[in-house]
Amino acid sequence: MPEKKTNKKTKASTKASADESTVKDVTRAIKPDNKLLLYVRAGGRCEFDGCNEYLLSHQLTHKTINLGQMAHIIAFSEEGPRGKTDKRPIDINNVDNLMLLCHRCHKLVDDHPEEYSRETLLNYKKAHEERIFWLTSASPDRQTSVVVLKSRIGGQTVKLSAAEIHEAVSPRYPANRAGTEIDLSKINDEGDAFYTVAAKEIKRQIERVVSDVVEAEKTNHVSLFALAPMPLLALAGNLLGNKIPTDLFQRHRDAENWTWKTDGKLAEYKFEKIREGTNDDKVALVLSLSGKIHLEKLPAEIAEDASVYEITLDSASPNPNFLRQKQDLTAFKDIYQLALREIGSNHGKLEKLHLFPAVPAPLAVLCGRELMPKIDPILSIYDDDKRHGGYRMILEVNKYD
């Protein structure tokens, strides 16, 4: 009888051991050098494809804590996940057989080994560690100061994640986690005061960004992600100026991301005068790119006697999806500068140029950024405001006393 009691205890102990996670037992046996190497290769982030969670701080409180779990690709035990294979490594705890995972992803891959095979996990590990290697190879001159400018468009504000920013600016990388966010969505946009308040906020924040970039020893570059009414985008571009290298980004509707595409047909533009005016001092530039702006839609003070020029697409109808590649941005900058020079040549030194933009956000930014102080005219920027019956002048940029 005593022997039976002993046997039952032994069986109970065996069952308790089997119920415990084998990962804990194996983890304790992993050499410190292998553990260090895994964390370094993974960049302290979950290696499951698409997760990338940072595992060395708490997501909400940001307290420093190690939340990583070292998971075996081929299990320590042959009875474990992916354990039955003729390709078992000699050293089961070698770093090449380990993945750094968060708790959720670790449980997922071990509960579903038939879906997450050895080959699948090795591919995840390889892709993640190669990406970390190249990102950490970036030299300090690849830093960029990230500026996010957002406002309600059609009653909604587009969200932009840190992952989307990192993907878009690569091979550059943000100079700091926070960046600069100019959030206009909290300003009441139903009254005329919206543009006054919003313009002041943009001016305050961008002047600080420019000052910080100029004073910084390592960061001399800005990356701008912006979605706001056209006049405010042009103001932001004018305040940034073209003395600081700046990359502009477009939110692509099809992919729902901000990363410039690298294939497909490039946009082609054309510039022409579409109406001869009777007042040589009154000139309008219409940008029919995201959509067509018809002459009859222009306000009466322009329609009466102004000369009207237009930049539009040369090989396609105006549409909101034409701006796909970074070269499309450069090509617009070239034709916009050509337009300014030709208008200046035809009309002399204008005091004002009336701008009617139907363009993607980055092109509106360029319209303000590419103006030459005291050489180009003041840009009077109009917006199609349905609540006020159509186009009206919102604000002016390139004004200097």
C-alpha positions in Angstrom: 0.0 0.0 0.0 2.7 2.5 0.8 4.2 1.7 -2.5 1.0 2.4 -4.3 0.7 5.8 -2.5 4.2 6.6 -3.7 3.3 5.6 -7.3 0.2 7.9 -7.2 2.3 10.8 -6.0 4.9 10.1 -8.7 2.1 10.1 -11.4 0.6 13.3 -10.0 4.0 15.0 -10.0 4.6 13.8 -13.6 1.2 15.2 -14.7 1.9 18.5 -13.0 5.2 18.7 -14.8 3.6 18.0 -18.1 1.0 20.7 -17.6 3.7 23.3 -16.9 5.0 25.2 -20.0 8.1 23.5 -21.4 9.2 26.9 -22.6 10.0 28.0 -19.0 12.2 25.0 -18.4 14.0 25.4 -21.8 14.3 29.2 -21.4 16.3 28.7 -18.2 18.7 26.5 -20.0 19.4 29.0 -22.8 22.9 30.4 -22.5 23.2 34.1 -21.6 25.2 34.8 -24.8 22.5 33.2 -27.0 19.8 35.2 -25.1 21.7 38.5 -25.7 22.3 37.7 -29.3 18.7 36.9 -29.9 17.5 40.2 -28.3 20.0 42.2 -30.3 19.2 40.5 -33.6 15.4 41.1 -33.0 15.9 44.7 -31.9 13.9 43.9 -28.7 10.8 43.4 -30.9 8.4 40.5 -31.6 9.6 38.6 -34.7 6.1 37.4 -35.7 5.4 38.7 -39.2 3.4 42.0 -38.8 3.5 42.2 -35.0 6.8 44.0 -34.2 5.7 44.8 -30.7 8.5 46.4 -28.6 9.1 44.0 -25.7 11.3 46.0 -23.3 8.7 48.4 -22.0 5.1 48.3 -21.0 2.9 49.7 -23.8 0.7 51.9 -21.6 2.9 53.0 -18.7 6.2 52.9 -20.6 7.9 51.3 -17.6 11.0 49.4 -18.5 10.2 45.6 -18.3 11.2 42.6 -20.2 8.1 41.1 -21.8 9.9 39.0 -24.4 9.7 35.2 -24.7 12.3 33.1 -26.3 10.4 30.5 -28.4 11.9 27.4 -30.0 11.2 27.0 -33.6 11.8 23.2 -33.3 10.7 22.3 -29.8 13.1 21.1 -27.1 11.0 18.0 -26.7 10.1 15.9 -29.7 6.5 15.9 -28.4 6.4 19.7 -28.5 5.4 22.0 -31.4 7.3 21.1 -34.6 9.4 18.7 -32.5 9.0 15.6 -34.7 11.4 16.3 -37.5 14.5 14.7 -39.0 16.1 18.2 -39.0 16.5 18.7 -35.3 19.5 20.9 -34.6 22.4 19.5 -32.6 22.1 22.4 -30.2 18.3 22.9 -29.7 19.0 26.2 -27.8 21.1 27.7 -30.5 20.0 31.2 -31.5 19.2 30.0 -35.0 16.4 27.9 -33.5 15.0 30.7 -31.3 12.6 33.5 -32.0 11.8 36.4 -29.8 8.1 36.7 -29.5 5.4 38.4 -27.4 3.2 36.2 -25.3 0.3 36.3 -27.7 2.3 35.4 -30.8 4.2 32.7 -28.8 1.0 31.0 -27.8 -0.4 31.3 -31.3 2.5 29.6 -33.1 2.8 26.8 -30.4 -1.0 26.1 -30.4 -1.1 25.9 -34.2 2.1 24.2 -35.3 0.5 22.8 -38.4 -0.1 26.4 -39.6 3.1 27.9 -38.4 5.7 25.4 -39.7 9.4 25.4 -39.2 9.9 27.0 -42.7 7.3 29.7 -42.0 8.8 30.7 -38.7 12.4 30.7 -40.1 11.2 33.0 -42.9 9.6 35.3 -40.3 12.8 35.3 -38.3 15.0 35.9 -41.3 13.0 38.8 -42.7 12.7 40.5 -39.3 16.4 40.2 -38.4 17.5 41.4 -41.8 15.3 44.5 -41.4 16.6 45.3 -38.0 20.2 44.9 -39.3 19.7 47.4 -42.1 17.7 49.9 -40.0 20.4 49.9 -37.3 23.1 50.3 -40.0 21.7 53.8 -40.8 24.2 56.5 -40.0 23.2 59.6 -38.0 22.8 61.7 -41.2 19.8 59.6 -42.1 17.8 61.0 -39.2 14.7 63.0 -40.0 12.4 65.2 -38.0 8.9 63.9 -38.5 6.0 66.5 -38.7 2.4 65.3 -38.8 -0.2 67.9 -39.8 -3.8 66.8 -39.6 -7.2 68.3 -39.7 -10.8 67.0 -40.2 -11.5 66.4 -43.9 -15.2 65.7 -44.5 -15.7 65.4 -40.8 -13.0 62.7 -40.3 -9.4 62.7 -39.3 -7.0 60.2 -40.8 -4.9 58.2 -38.3 -1.2 57.7 -38.9 0.7 55.0 -37.0 4.3 54.9 -36.0 4.8 51.8 -38.2 3.4 53.6 -41.3 5.8 56.5 -40.6 8.8 54.2 -40.3 7.9 52.4 -43.5 7.4 55.6 -45.4 10.6 57.4 -44.4 12.9 54.4 -44.7 15.9 54.3 -45.2 15.8 57.4 -43.0 14.5 57.0 -39.5 12.8 59.4 -37.1 15.1 61.5 -34.9 12.8 60.9 -31.9 9.7 58.9 -31.1 7.3 61.8 -30.5 8.0 63.9 -33.6 5.8 67.0 -34.0 2.1 66.7 -34.3 0.1 69.7 -35.5 -3.5 68.6 -34.7 -6.1 71.0 -36.1 -9.0 68.6 -35.6 -9.8 70.0 -32.2 -10.4 73.5 -33.6 -14.1 74.3 -34.4 -14.1 74.4 -38.2 -17.6 75.7 -38.7 -16.8 79.4 -38.6 -14.5 81.8 -40.3 -12.3 81.9 -37.2 -11.1 78.3 -38.0 -8.5 79.4 -40.5 -7.2 82.2 -38.3 -6.7 80.0 -35.3 -5.4 77.1 -37.4 -2.9 79.4 -39.2 -1.5 80.6 -35.9 -1.0 77.1 -34.6 0.7 76.0 -37.8 3.0 79.0 -37.7 3.9 78.5 -34.0 4.7 74.8 -34.5 6.6 75.0 -37.7 8.7 77.9 -36.6 9.7 75.7 -33.6 10.5 72.8 -35.9 12.6 74.9 -38.2 14.5 76.4 -35.2 15.1 72.9 -33.8 16.4 71.6 -37.1 18.7 74.5 -37.7 20.2 74.2 -34.3 20.5 70.4 -34.3 23.9 69.0 -35.0 22.7 65.7 -36.5 19.3 66.2 -37.9 19.0 68.5 -40.9 16.0 67.0 -42.6 12.2 67.1 -42.3 9.5 64.5 -43.3 6.0 66.0 -43.6 2.8 63.9 -43.4 -0.1 66.3 -44.0 -3.8 66.2 -44.6 -5.6 69.5 -44.2 -7.5 72.1 -46.3 -5.4 73.3 -49.3 -4.7 76.9 -48.1 -3.3 75.6 -44.8 -1.1 73.1 -46.5 0.3 75.8 -48.7 0.9 77.9 -45.6 2.8 75.1 -44.0 5.0 74.7 -47.1 5.7 78.4 -47.2 6.7 78.4 -43.5 9.0 75.4 -43.9 10.7 77.0 -47.0 13.1 75.2 -49.2 16.3 75.8 -47.3 15.8 72.6 -45.1 15.8 69.3 -47.1 12.2 68.1 -46.8 10.4 64.9 -48.0 6.7 65.1 -48.5 4.4 62.1 -48.3 1.1 61.2 -49.9 -1.6 59.0 -48.4 -2.4 56.4 -51.1 -6.1 55.4 -51.1 -5.6 52.0 -52.7 -3.0 50.7 -50.3 -4.1 52.9 -47.4 -0.5 53.8 -46.5 2.0 56.7 -47.0 4.8 54.9 -48.8 5.7 56.1 -52.3 5.3 53.5 -55.0 8.2 52.5 -57.2 6.5 51.2 -60.3 3.9 52.1 -62.9 3.4 55.0 -65.3 4.7 58.4 -64.2 2.4 61.4 -64.2 2.8 63.9 -67.0 1.7 67.6 -66.7 0.9 70.4 -69.1 0.8 74.2 -68.5 -1.1 76.6 -70.7 -3.1 79.8 -70.7 -6.8 79.0 -71.0 -8.2 82.5 -71.1 -6.8 85.9 -72.0 -7.9 88.6 -69.5 -8.5 92.3 -69.9 -6.8 93.3 -66.7 -3.0 92.6 -67.0 -2.6 92.9 -63.3 -5.1 90.2 -62.4 -3.9 86.6 -63.0 -5.2 83.2 -61.8 -3.5 79.9 -61.8 -5.9 76.9 -61.8 -4.5 73.5 -60.7 -6.9 70.9 -62.2 -5.2 67.7 -61.0 -7.4 65.8 -58.4 -10.4 67.1 -60.3 -11.4 69.5 -63.0 -11.9 73.2 -62.1 -14.3 74.8 -64.6 -13.9 78.5 -65.5 -17.6 79.2 -64.7 -17.0 78.0 -61.1 -14.4 80.8 -60.5 -15.7 83.7 -58.4 -17.0 86.8 -60.2 -14.0 89.0 -59.3 -11.8 86.6 -61.2 -14.2 85.6 -64.0 -14.7 89.2 -65.0 -11.3 90.2 -66.3 -8.5 88.0 -65.1 -6.1 86.0 -67.3 -6.3 82.3 -66.4 -3.5 79.7 -66.6 -3.9 76.0 -65.9 -1.7 73.1 -64.9 -3.4 69.8 -65.5 -2.5 66.2 -66.4 -1.3 65.7 -70.0 -2.0 62.1 -70.5 -5.0 61.4 -68.2 -8.1 63.1 -66.9 -7.9 64.8 -63.5 -8.3 62.2 -60.7 -7.4 61.9 -57.1 -5.1 58.8 -57.5 -2.6 60.0 -60.1 0.1 61.0 -57.6 1.8 57.6 -56.9 5.6 58.0 -57.1 8.1 60.5 -55.7 9.0 61.4 -59.3 5.5 62.7 -59.8 6.1 65.2 -57.0 9.3 66.3 -58.6 7.7 66.7 -62.0 5.0 68.9 -60.5 7.6 71.1 -58.8 9.3 71.6 -62.1 6.2 72.6 -64.0 5.0 74.8 -61.2 8.2 76.7 -61.2 8.0 77.0 -65.0 4.5 78.4 -64.6 5.6 81.0 -62.1 8.4 82.1 -64.4 6.2 82.3 -67.5 3.5 84.2 -65.7 6.1 86.6 -64.4 7.5 87.0 -68.0 4.0 87.7 -69.5 2.6 90.0 -66.8 5.6 91.6 -65.2 6.0 91.9 -61.5 2.6 90.9 -60.2 1.5 91.9 -56.7 -0.7 88.9 -56.3 -1.4 85.5 -58.0 -4.8 84.0 -57.4 -4.4 80.2 -56.9 -7.3 77.7 -57.3 -5.9 74.2 -56.2 -7.6 70.8 -56.8 -4.5 68.8 -55.9 -3.3 66.0 -53.5 -1.9 67.3 -50.2 1.8 67.2 -51.0 1.3 69.4 -54.1 -0.5 72.0 -52.1 2.5 72.1 -49.7 4.8 72.6 -52.7 2.7 75.5 -53.9 3.7 77.4 -50.8 7.2 75.9 -50.4 8.5 76.8 -53.8 7.7 80.5 -53.7 10.8 82.8 -53.7 10.5 85.5 -51.1 10.3 89.0 -52.5 10.5 87.7 -56.0 7.4 85.7 -56.6 4.0 87.4 -56.0 1.8 87.0 -53.0 -0.2 83.8 -53.4 -3.9 84.4 -52.7 -5.3 80.8 -52.1 -8.9 79.9 -52.7 -10.9 77.0 -51.4 -14.1 75.4 -52.7 -16.4 76.0 -49.8 -19.8 74.5 -50.4 -21.2 76.2 -47.3 -20.4 79.6 -48.8 -21.5 78.9 -52.3 -18.2 78.0 -54.0 -14.7 79.3 -54.2 -13.6 82.0 -51.8 -10.2 83.5 -50.9 -9.0 82.0 -47.6 -5.5 83.3 -46.9 -2.4 84.7 -48.5 1.2 83.4 -48.3 4.6 84.9 -49.3 3.7 88.2 -47.8 6.7 90.2 -46.6 6.9 93.7 -45.2 
